[in-house]
Structure formats: C-alpha cells, structure tokens
Amino acid sequence: MNAKTRLTDSETSAVKQVMASIMIETARARTTITYGELAAQLPVHIHPHSFVFSQLLRAVCAEELQKGHGQLCTLVVSKTTGLPSSGYFVGTAVQGRETGDLEAEWRKDLEALWAHHADG
C-alpha cells in the first residue's frame, strides 16, 4: 500500500479528528505513542516521517492547544529515542523556554499534560 502524499479536504478533516482523539486517549492513559503507532491508526496510510504527517500533527496540536487540551505533541515520540523529534524541541525553545536540558523540559510538559487529562 502506497502512502498518501496529498489528502482531500475531507480526508484531512477525518485524519485530524482521529489523530486528536488518539492523542487525547494517550494522554488519559498516561503514556506516549510513537510516530509510527499514531500513523498506523489513521484512516488513510500516511508515512510517519512524511511532510504530510508532520503538517497534520502540527495543525492538530495547535488546534487542540487552543481548545484547552494541552500540548498534545508532547506525547508523540520516536521509537528509537523515546523522545519527540527535533521539531518539538525547536518549538519549546521558540516558546521562550530555552534551557540547557530540553529533555527535562519535555518531561515536565509530559507530566503536566498527563495531569491535565487525568480526570478525562
């Protein structure tokens, strides 16, 4: 099966909705999810390292943050490192939280997100 490189508007909407639901459930379970695991649960086949996947993930995280659901991108990690990609950490630094220990900052974000969704 070939991975999609472009989505229709209806596919985009459906994928974003599923992606958000998966991440919220992941937060409620107090765990993380890999990029590959998240991609595998989507209604269309999108490669987890593709531009399309990255754009969708960014959009979902921004929209859900505005809705008060927290920084859901904190939950999505690399299978190899167990940490988010460099894009997550660049975003952390851009948000004015530049620190010498980005992993510690990520762990704080993760704990805060889990606490936020604990009553879910």
Secondary structure, 3 states (H helix, E strand, C coil): CCCCCCCCHHHHHHHHHHHHHHHHHHHHCCCCEEHHHHHHCCCCCCCCCCHHHHHHHHHHHHHHHHCCCCCHHHHEECCCCCCCCHHHHHHHHHCCCCCCCHHHHHHHHHHHHHHHCCCC
